[in-house]
Amino acid sequence: MQITDPIADLLTRIRNASTAKHPSVEIPASNMKKAICQILVDECYIKGMQVKNDTVQGTIVVTLKYQANGEPVIAGLRRVSKPGLRIYTNCEDMPKVIRPGTAIISTSKGIMTDKAARAAHVGGEVLGLCVVRKG
């Protein structure tokens, strides 16, 4: 089955699995999805990710992270730039997440967080926003 927006599918699968309190979720693999999941691991929003090459495309197994009270660490995951309306930004106008969280940016130097893009002084397409719970 062809998916129109694979990044939105990735974010939706993670959001739905964390809302349903699943321990992990499987996602069809691609290089961009691996990079986004690696950012979520590096920022400590998910426990980990593992790439399985059992099929032609492979799958990414994302292990979700929960707080001590059972609430998901990720409070919100939102796609910003969509196939019908791409959102680009330069390093000065990059979105800042008010609550604790991160914007994920696709730049000419690869996929990185908003903080890393500002430090590298590059702009790009705003892929999504990830907001975490305090505590």
Backbone as ProteinMPNN parsed JSONL, in Angstrom:
{"seq_chain_A": "MQITDPIADLLTRIRNASTAKHPSVEIPASNMKKAICQILVDECYIKGMQVKNDTVQGTIVVTLKYQANGEPVIAGLRRVSKPGLRIYTNCEDMPKVIRPGTAIISTSKGIMTDKAARAAHVGGEVLGLCVVRKG", "coords_chain_A": {"N_chain_A": [[0.835, -1.178, 0.0], [0.538, 2.198, -0.845], [1.723, 5.014, 0.823], [0.795, 8.32, 1.31], [1.974, 10.376, 2.841], [4.669, 9.602, 4.433], [6.068, 10.514, 6.731], [4.16, 11.753, 8.345], [2.699, 9.468, 8.853], [4.545, 8.002, 10.404], [4.755, 9.706, 12.707], [2.1, 9.643, 13.566], [1.725, 6.916, 14.161], [3.492, 6.614, 16.34], [2.38, 8.469, 18.14], [-0.246, 7.389, 18.491], [0.369, 4.831, 19.564], [1.645, 5.526, 21.957], [-0.425, 6.822, 23.279], [-2.174, 4.697, 23.616], [-0.7, 3.275, 25.366], [1.17, 1.302, 24.585], [4.046, -0.869, 24.664], [5.894, -0.845, 22.558], [6.243, -0.008, 19.038], [5.886, -0.905, 15.604], [7.267, 0.235, 12.565], [7.3, 0.84, 9.073], [10.45, 0.978, 7.448], [12.625, 3.69, 6.475], [15.242, 5.848, 5.305], [14.875, 8.518, 6.133], [12.941, 8.25, 8.14], [14.409, 6.725, 9.958], [16.332, 8.604, 10.701], [14.729, 10.559, 11.941], [13.671, 9.084, 14.082], [16.066, 8.553, 15.394], [16.736, 11.1, 16.291], [14.672, 11.46, 18.142], [15.429, 9.499, 19.986], [17.95, 10.48, 20.789], [17.178, 12.855, 22.024], [15.927, 11.848, 24.209], [13.179, 11.181, 24.187], [12.024, 8.841, 23.427], [12.632, 5.412, 24.362], [14.282, 3.715, 22.795], [15.365, 2.546, 19.53], [15.199, 0.051, 17.026], [16.412, -1.411, 14.114], [15.054, -3.647, 11.91], [15.927, -5.838, 9.402], [14.224, -7.672, 8.058], [12.442, -7.809, 5.952], [12.059, -6.672, 2.527], [11.943, -3.856, 2.628], [12.282, -3.447, 5.358], [11.862, -2.872, 8.926], [11.27, -0.534, 11.578], [11.57, -0.792, 14.97], [10.228, 0.868, 17.521], [10.8, 1.641, 20.811], [8.813, 2.772, 23.311], [8.7, 5.452, 25.768], [7.834, 5.981, 29.15], [6.587, 7.909, 31.935], [7.047, 7.736, 35.558], [4.492, 7.63, 36.655], [3.036, 6.429, 34.695], [2.234, 7.928, 32.53], [2.701, 8.916, 29.106], [5.888, 10.067, 27.902], [6.021, 11.726, 25.7], [4.045, 14.386, 24.958], [2.868, 15.593, 22.806], [2.891, 15.222, 19.281], [3.415, 16.531, 16.212], [2.838, 17.079, 12.79], [4.268, 19.492, 10.751], [5.11, 20.656, 8.2], [3.497, 19.804, 5.305], [2.661, 17.575, 2.534], [1.017, 19.056, 0.765], [1.45, 21.655, 1.531], [4.322, 22.983, 2.027], [6.557, 23.965, 4.597], [9.068, 26.172, 5.055], [12.015, 27.48, 6.616], [14.382, 29.942, 7.74], [17.467, 30.163, 9.646], [17.19, 32.237, 11.495], [14.436, 32.665, 11.8], [13.495, 30.315, 12.828], [11.204, 27.997, 14.318], [10.462, 28.149, 17.802], [9.946, 25.967, 20.397], [7.659, 26.397, 22.892], [6.878, 25.024, 25.314], [8.708, 22.371, 27.004], [10.411, 20.787, 24.489], [11.001, 19.886, 20.997], [11.733, 20.985, 17.702], [11.783, 19.388, 14.572], [13.943, 19.503, 11.915], [14.569, 19.433, 8.431], [17.485, 19.783, 6.841], [20.07, 21.034, 4.611], [22.287, 19.825, 5.57], [21.425, 17.507, 6.652], [18.973, 15.763, 8.713], [17.961, 17.411, 11.606], [17.719, 18.773, 14.973], [15.975, 21.79, 16.025], [17.643, 23.346, 17.616], [20.216, 22.41, 16.973], [20.261, 23.102, 14.28], [20.136, 25.889, 14.421], [22.601, 26.326, 15.673], [24.334, 25.378, 13.693], [23.804, 27.226, 11.839], [21.938, 26.992, 9.694], [19.019, 26.67, 7.639], [15.816, 25.195, 6.775], [13.339, 22.691, 5.888], [10.567, 22.487, 8.014], [9.805, 19.7, 9.621], [8.357, 18.506, 11.795], [6.926, 18.85, 15.139], [7.772, 18.084, 18.472], [6.499, 17.71, 21.618], [7.106, 17.483, 25.068], [6.129, 16.044, 28.246], [6.226, 17.708, 31.392], [8.215, 16.888, 34.209]], "CA_chain_A": [[0.0, 0.0, 0.0], [1.294, 3.44, -0.967], [1.381, 6.02, 1.828], [1.009, 9.648, 0.739], [2.892, 11.137, 3.696], [5.262, 8.642, 5.363], [6.494, 11.132, 7.99], [2.941, 11.884, 9.14], [2.371, 8.109, 9.284], [5.465, 7.71, 11.51], [4.372, 10.468, 13.893], [0.792, 9.161, 14.002], [1.899, 5.608, 14.79], [4.116, 6.821, 17.654], [1.387, 9.153, 18.978], [-1.321, 6.45, 18.828], [0.89, 3.771, 20.425], [1.902, 6.059, 23.292], [-1.734, 7.078, 23.89], [-2.721, 3.39, 24.0], [0.246, 2.726, 26.343], [1.876, 0.132, 24.071], [5.476, -0.782, 24.973], [6.656, -0.549, 21.349], [5.477, 0.09, 17.801], [6.664, -1.212, 14.4], [7.051, 1.217, 11.503], [8.096, 0.543, 7.876], [11.695, 1.745, 7.534], [13.242, 4.497, 5.423], [16.363, 6.583, 5.889], [14.381, 9.706, 6.81], [12.29, 7.797, 9.377], [15.477, 6.335, 10.88], [16.947, 9.833, 11.214], [13.781, 11.191, 12.864], [13.645, 8.257, 15.293], [17.339, 8.736, 16.087], [16.624, 12.375, 17.008], [13.814, 11.222, 19.312], [16.233, 8.749, 20.95], [18.983, 11.373, 21.304], [16.545, 13.844, 22.895], [15.345, 11.061, 25.313], [11.726, 11.155, 24.111], [11.694, 7.424, 23.341], [13.72, 4.614, 24.956], [15.227, 3.252, 21.8], [14.873, 2.084, 18.243], [15.962, -1.057, 16.47], [16.067, -1.608, 12.712], [15.012, -5.045, 11.499], [15.993, -5.989, 7.951], [13.613, -8.958, 7.773], [11.748, -7.728, 4.67], [12.786, -5.866, 1.545], [12.03, -2.5, 3.145], [12.702, -3.47, 6.751], [10.992, -2.188, 9.872], [11.875, 0.113, 12.738], [10.84, -1.067, 16.2], [10.427, 1.991, 18.432], [10.415, 1.358, 22.194], [8.294, 4.021, 23.864], [9.143, 5.794, 27.11], [6.752, 6.464, 29.998], [6.993, 8.447, 33.228], [6.808, 6.826, 36.686], [3.052, 7.503, 36.889], [2.446, 5.734, 33.558], [1.926, 8.847, 31.438], [3.741, 8.947, 28.08], [6.801, 11.21, 27.951], [5.643, 12.6, 24.593], [2.706, 14.952, 25.139], [2.339, 15.949, 21.492], [3.73, 15.007, 18.106], [2.62, 17.165, 15.176], [3.459, 17.306, 11.485], [4.133, 20.91, 10.408], [5.177, 20.772, 6.752], [2.724, 18.724, 4.705], [2.9, 17.513, 1.085], [0.286, 20.111, 0.067], [1.911, 22.967, 1.983], [5.649, 22.86, 2.632], [6.93, 25.085, 5.455], [10.513, 26.339, 5.118], [12.429, 28.557, 7.502], [15.822, 30.164, 7.864], [17.895, 29.919, 11.031], [16.729, 33.312, 12.377], [12.993, 32.556, 12.019], [13.18, 28.938, 13.186], [10.234, 27.959, 15.416], [10.926, 27.761, 19.13], [8.891, 25.276, 21.115], [7.507, 27.072, 24.179], [7.01, 23.988, 26.338], [9.875, 21.545, 26.701], [10.211, 20.025, 23.268], [11.951, 20.057, 19.915], [11.284, 21.005, 16.311], [12.638, 18.555, 13.725], [14.182, 20.254, 10.688], [15.331, 18.785, 7.362], [18.378, 20.798, 6.292], [21.022, 20.549, 3.612], [23.284, 19.048, 6.303], [20.761, 16.353, 7.227], [17.853, 16.023, 9.616], [18.481, 17.79, 12.917], [16.808, 19.526, 15.831], [16.02, 23.232, 15.809], [18.821, 23.888, 18.307], [21.397, 22.066, 16.175], [20.203, 23.875, 13.037], [20.541, 27.254, 14.758], [24.044, 26.314, 15.945], [25.022, 25.195, 12.414], [23.397, 28.387, 11.039], [21.27, 26.54, 8.473], [17.57, 26.579, 7.683], [15.306, 24.079, 6.0], [11.927, 22.374, 6.003], [10.146, 22.109, 9.358], [9.082, 18.44, 9.469], [7.39, 18.29, 12.863], [7.193, 19.331, 16.487], [7.588, 17.11, 19.529], [6.369, 18.366, 22.917], [7.184, 16.478, 26.127], [5.497, 16.373, 29.526], [7.144, 18.106, 32.462], [8.22, 15.98, 35.354]], "C_chain_A": [[0.882, 1.244, 0.0], [0.805, 4.441, 0.072], [1.738, 7.383, 1.262], [2.057, 10.434, 1.521], [3.505, 10.206, 4.736], [5.702, 9.24, 6.698], [5.285, 11.327, 8.906], [2.51, 10.515, 9.659], [3.247, 7.694, 10.466], [5.024, 8.405, 12.788], [3.034, 9.988, 14.445], [0.902, 7.811, 14.691], [2.495, 5.739, 16.185], [3.111, 7.455, 18.613], [0.281, 8.19, 19.416], [-0.845, 5.356, 19.784], [1.146, 4.289, 21.835], [0.593, 6.376, 24.013], [-2.365, 5.784, 24.384], [-1.82, 2.652, 24.984], [0.879, 1.413, 25.892], [3.363, 0.252, 24.416], [6.334, -0.418, 23.753], [5.72, -0.498, 20.155], [6.41, -0.203, 16.627], [6.252, -0.27, 13.283], [7.86, 0.771, 10.29], [9.293, 1.495, 7.802], [11.964, 2.573, 6.277], [14.356, 5.29, 6.095], [15.9, 7.82, 6.649], [13.712, 9.329, 8.136], [13.332, 7.368, 10.407], [16.116, 7.568, 11.509], [16.031, 10.529, 12.223], [13.723, 10.412, 14.175], [14.94, 8.408, 16.087], [17.352, 10.056, 16.851], [15.775, 12.194, 18.263], [14.547, 10.429, 20.387], [17.267, 9.671, 21.598], [18.413, 12.41, 22.273], [15.845, 13.183, 24.091], [13.823, 11.122, 25.35], [11.202, 9.733, 23.963], [12.889, 6.645, 23.89], [14.749, 4.197, 23.921], [14.545, 2.866, 20.511], [15.788, 0.985, 17.74], [15.479, -1.262, 15.042], [16.16, -3.089, 12.402], [15.012, -5.098, 9.978], [15.401, -7.323, 7.533], [12.842, -8.969, 6.456], [12.585, -6.889, 3.715], [12.999, -4.455, 2.074], [12.589, -2.459, 4.561], [11.701, -2.733, 7.62], [11.825, -1.569, 10.984], [10.991, -0.225, 13.931], [11.207, 0.027, 17.192], [9.918, 1.586, 19.811], [10.045, 2.677, 22.852], [8.715, 4.207, 25.316], [7.973, 6.4, 27.884], [7.329, 6.997, 31.307], [6.649, 7.442, 34.325], [5.321, 6.615, 36.949], [2.322, 6.843, 35.712], [2.07, 6.621, 32.388], [3.04, 8.806, 30.395], [4.609, 10.194, 28.214], [6.42, 12.22, 26.874], [4.208, 13.07, 24.812], [2.07, 15.291, 23.801], [3.363, 15.74, 20.408], [2.914, 15.52, 16.933], [3.439, 17.374, 13.92], [3.218, 18.762, 11.115], [4.076, 21.075, 8.896], [4.495, 19.564, 6.131], [2.993, 18.68, 3.209], [2.186, 18.619, 0.301], [0.748, 21.505, 0.425], [3.228, 22.791, 2.727], [5.968, 24.126, 3.413], [8.456, 25.099, 5.572], [10.845, 27.522, 6.017], [13.945, 28.733, 7.432], [16.194, 30.06, 9.338], [17.422, 31.019, 11.984], [15.249, 33.159, 12.734], [12.561, 31.151, 12.416], [12.21, 28.901, 14.362], [10.88, 27.507, 16.722], [9.744, 27.142, 19.854], [8.835, 25.869, 22.52], [7.668, 26.094, 25.341], [8.282, 23.198, 26.058], [9.578, 20.678, 25.476], [11.21, 20.413, 22.201], [11.219, 20.161, 18.592], [12.28, 20.179, 15.508], [12.71, 19.208, 12.358], [14.977, 19.4, 9.706], [16.166, 19.859, 6.673], [19.261, 20.192, 5.213], [22.131, 19.715, 4.251], [22.677, 17.832, 6.983], [19.615, 16.76, 8.129], [18.408, 16.285, 11.005], [17.422, 18.542, 13.709], [16.928, 21.014, 15.521], [17.25, 23.86, 16.462], [20.092, 23.633, 17.506], [21.424, 22.863, 14.872], [20.592, 25.337, 13.289], [22.04, 27.332, 14.992], [24.846, 26.167, 14.653], [24.706, 26.33, 11.441], [22.849, 27.97, 9.674], [19.763, 26.514, 8.704], [17.116, 25.372, 6.883], [13.819, 23.893, 6.198], [11.615, 21.917, 7.425], [9.274, 20.864, 9.227], [8.015, 18.271, 10.538], [7.842, 18.89, 14.173], [6.915, 18.221, 17.478], [7.599, 17.845, 20.86], [6.349, 17.277, 23.988], [6.496, 16.986, 27.39], [6.567, 16.793, 30.532], [7.082, 17.061, 33.56], [9.07, 14.862, 35.206]], "O_chain_A": [[1.851, 1.329, 0.754], [-0.396, 4.687, 0.184], [2.855, 7.587, 0.787], [2.923, 11.08, 0.932], [2.933, 10.029, 5.812], [5.709, 8.533, 7.707], [5.378, 11.093, 10.111], [2.011, 10.407, 10.779], [2.752, 7.101, 11.425], [4.929, 7.771, 13.839], [2.851, 9.931, 15.661], [0.24, 7.581, 15.703], [2.06, 5.056, 17.113], [2.999, 7.034, 19.764], [-0.091, 8.175, 20.59], [-1.567, 4.99, 20.711], [0.896, 3.578, 22.808], [0.507, 6.217, 25.23], [-3.01, 5.759, 25.432], [-2.131, 1.534, 25.394], [1.102, 0.515, 26.704], [3.892, 1.363, 24.458], [7.369, 0.232, 23.89], [4.557, -0.891, 20.243], [7.576, 0.192, 16.64], [5.069, -0.004, 13.072], [9.009, 0.357, 10.452], [9.154, 2.689, 8.068], [11.578, 2.198, 5.169], [14.402, 5.386, 7.321], [16.461, 8.147, 7.696], [13.898, 10.014, 9.141], [13.161, 7.619, 11.6], [16.409, 7.58, 12.705], [16.5, 11.031, 13.243], [13.726, 11.005, 15.253], [14.917, 8.393, 17.317], [17.916, 10.13, 17.943], [16.117, 12.714, 19.325], [14.32, 10.652, 21.576], [17.441, 9.648, 22.816], [19.082, 12.8, 23.23], [15.233, 13.877, 24.903], [13.233, 11.115, 26.43], [10.063, 9.449, 24.332], [14.016, 7.141, 23.888], [15.952, 4.316, 24.151], [13.318, 2.857, 20.408], [16.992, 0.989, 17.995], [14.275, -1.284, 14.786], [17.202, -3.714, 12.6], [14.175, -4.462, 9.337], [16.006, -8.04, 6.735], [12.61, -10.04, 5.895], [13.683, -6.452, 4.057], [14.101, -3.915, 1.983], [13.3, -1.52, 4.916], [10.805, -2.055, 7.118], [12.929, -2.02, 11.287], [9.787, 0.03, 13.901], [12.348, 0.109, 17.648], [8.75, 1.23, 19.967], [10.866, 3.59, 22.939], [9.044, 3.242, 26.006], [7.22, 7.219, 27.357], [8.411, 6.594, 31.734], [6.029, 6.413, 34.054], [4.922, 5.548, 37.415], [1.098, 6.718, 35.747], [1.63, 6.12, 31.353], [4.209, 8.675, 30.755], [4.118, 11.256, 28.598], [6.487, 13.428, 27.101], [3.276, 12.266, 24.849], [0.845, 15.276, 23.681], [4.545, 16.036, 20.579], [1.826, 15.005, 16.672], [4.594, 17.796, 13.98], [2.079, 19.225, 11.159], [3.087, 21.585, 8.368], [4.876, 18.425, 6.403], [3.507, 19.653, 2.656], [2.697, 19.073, -0.723], [0.466, 22.453, -0.309], [3.24, 22.483, 3.919], [5.685, 25.233, 2.953], [9.059, 24.172, 6.111], [10.049, 28.45, 6.159], [14.683, 27.803, 7.109], [15.319, 29.887, 10.186], [17.266, 30.758, 13.177], [14.848, 33.488, 13.85], [11.375, 30.831, 12.346], [12.359, 29.676, 15.306], [11.723, 26.61, 16.744], [8.666, 27.732, 19.913], [9.825, 25.853, 23.251], [8.486, 26.305, 26.236], [8.874, 23.339, 24.988], [8.6, 19.931, 25.453], [12.147, 21.17, 22.454], [10.202, 19.5, 18.384], [13.486, 20.261, 15.739], [11.688, 19.441, 11.714], [15.933, 18.726, 10.089], [15.626, 20.738, 6.001], [19.204, 18.993, 4.941], [22.836, 18.983, 3.557], [23.334, 17.189, 7.803], [19.321, 17.944, 8.291], [19.208, 15.51, 11.528], [16.368, 18.9, 13.183], [17.86, 21.445, 14.842], [17.831, 24.8, 15.92], [20.94, 24.515, 17.372], [22.495, 23.257, 14.409], [21.288, 25.949, 12.479], [22.687, 28.287, 14.563], [25.917, 26.759, 14.521], [25.271, 26.391, 10.349], [23.237, 28.514, 8.641], [19.299, 26.354, 9.833], [17.939, 24.613, 6.372], [13.117, 24.812, 6.619], [12.312, 21.065, 7.976], [8.132, 20.952, 8.775], [6.877, 17.926, 10.219], [8.967, 19.371, 14.311], [5.93, 17.495, 17.342], [8.572, 18.518, 21.2], [5.66, 16.268, 23.838], [6.306, 18.188, 27.577], [7.685, 16.278, 30.509], [6.048, 16.439, 33.804], [9.156, 14.029, 36.108]]}, "name": "protein", "num_of_chains": 1, "seq": "MQITDPIADLLTRIRNASTAKHPSVEIPASNMKKAICQILVDECYIKGMQVKNDTVQGTIVVTLKYQANGEPVIAGLRRVSKPGLRIYTNCEDMPKVIRPGTAIISTSKGIMTDKAARAAHVGGEVLGLCVVRKG"}
